[in-house]
Structure formats: C-alpha cells, structure tokens
Amino acid sequence: TRRVRVPRPRPAFEQVEAPVELTDTVNLSSLMTIEAPSRELEPEARRELAEAIRCLRIIERVRRTSALAGEPARPAPQPGQAPDNCRQIGRFEILREIGSGGHGMVYLAWDPAAQRRVAIKTPHPEVLFTPQLRERFLREGIAAARLTHPNIVSVLEVDRSGPLCYIVSAFIDGQSLSCLLAQLRAPLCVRLVAQWVAGLADAVDHAHSQGVLHRDLKPANVVLE
C-alpha cells in the first residue's frame, strides 16, 4: 500500500486569508540584459537591485540548463568538493528544476550540511519586487512549517538569500497522483482509493486544525510515496 502525501513543492497550505491575484508579470529574459543598476538610484536601492538581478540570473540559468523532460539530475557534490556558486541558493546547490506552477518554481537541490536532497520552492520573479507578496510567500512557508503529519510533506526551513526568498521541503521521490491516473489501463481498487482519500482527508483536517487552508488540492499536488 502506498502512502499518500499532500506535497509542499506545489501550491499547498496557506494561512486563511483573501487571495492575492498577480496582475503584472515580469519578463525574466528581458531582465537578463540588465548589466548594472543605474547610478541614479540610492546606494541601498542599487545594492538591492543588484542582488535581485543576481538571483534572477541564477534562476534563469537553472531553467535554461535543466529541462524538465528528461535531463538527469546533476550528481550531488562529494564531501569536500567546492559547490557550484553559479547554481547555488543560500547553502543549497541546485541540481535541476522539477516543477513550476502558478505560485513559483521548484528545484531539486543538495543540502551539504545535512548531506541530503531537498526540494526548494522560489516565488515567481514578480514576487521578488513586491514586498507584500514576498512577505506572503514567507508566511506561507512559516504556516506550513507548523504542520506535523505523516501525510504532509515537511517544511524544513524558510529563508532568504539576498532578496530571493525560498522554502525548503523534504524531497519525496514519488509519482504524482495525476501521472498515475494518466497511465492507468484499468480502474483502481476501490479499497485502495478509499485509503488514499482517508489519508488526504486526515491531512487536510490536521491543517485546518492549525488554521491553515489548502486552496489547490488536486491530483497534480498529491504525491505517492
């Protein structure tokens, strides 16, 4: 019997509040052409903009060099091996992109401190330039970190690297429920489906008891371990 988890890498549990709609988007490719912040800006603003551009270039480099369909993950660095700073967020070395949704992008990464693979979620670029959206993203991670349940993927930490905020979760090497359903040749066992639904319901009930609401519960956001 497989255990059903509600994953953090995709849009998952958020504190109960009115939804925030993103109405303006940023063309990431156009930002790559910016060489340096304008000298007309204040020194602090110039520094923050430079950091933002650096983070965006990291994200764009990873997206260009790790195709979602088929590229194997880069091997984790060996003990004592220097990390690739061009593909690093905080202390984590990015191995490849593993998902992208309406709320952000998700990468498989290597944590040299704990010597393990993790999933890192970063917001879409427009969030980096909007303080209110950045804070909401961080609140989402902090709220999810309160949840302790066997059917909810654990949030390990919530942090920033310059202006780039990110959420680190346990990496679950499993298949999404949507992929499983697409591959089916025959109906699933009713008893097995009932067990999965019960597991999901128990996880959602736990989240609700902590004042956290999942607003995007669907097969693509359920991973089978």
Number of C-alpha atoms within 10 A of each C-alpha: 7 10 13 24 25 28 25 28 28 21 20 23 26 22 20 14 8 6 8 9 7 11 6 8 10 12 10 16 11 8 15 14 10 11 9 12 16 13 9 8 11 9 12 9 14 16 15 15 19 19 17 20 24 18 23 21 19 17 23 15 14 19 16 10 11 19 14 15 8 7 11 11 16 14 8 18 16 10 8 7 9 8 17 11 13 15 19 19 21 15 14 22 24 29 23 21 25 20 15 18 12 10 16 18 22 23 25 24 27 24 19 18 8 8 12 12 21 23 27 28 28 24 22 20 21 16 23 21 16 10 11 11 17 20 14 15 23 18 15 20 26 19 19 28 20 13 20 14 15 14 23 25 23 22 25 16 15 20 14 13 14 16 19 22 21 24 25 26 24 18 20 18 10 12 13 19 17 14 13 13 14 8 8 9 7 7 7 10 8 9 9 12 11 11 15 19 13 13 19 20 13 16 21 21 14 18 23 16 11 14 13 22 21 15 13 13 17 11 14 17 18 24 25 18 14
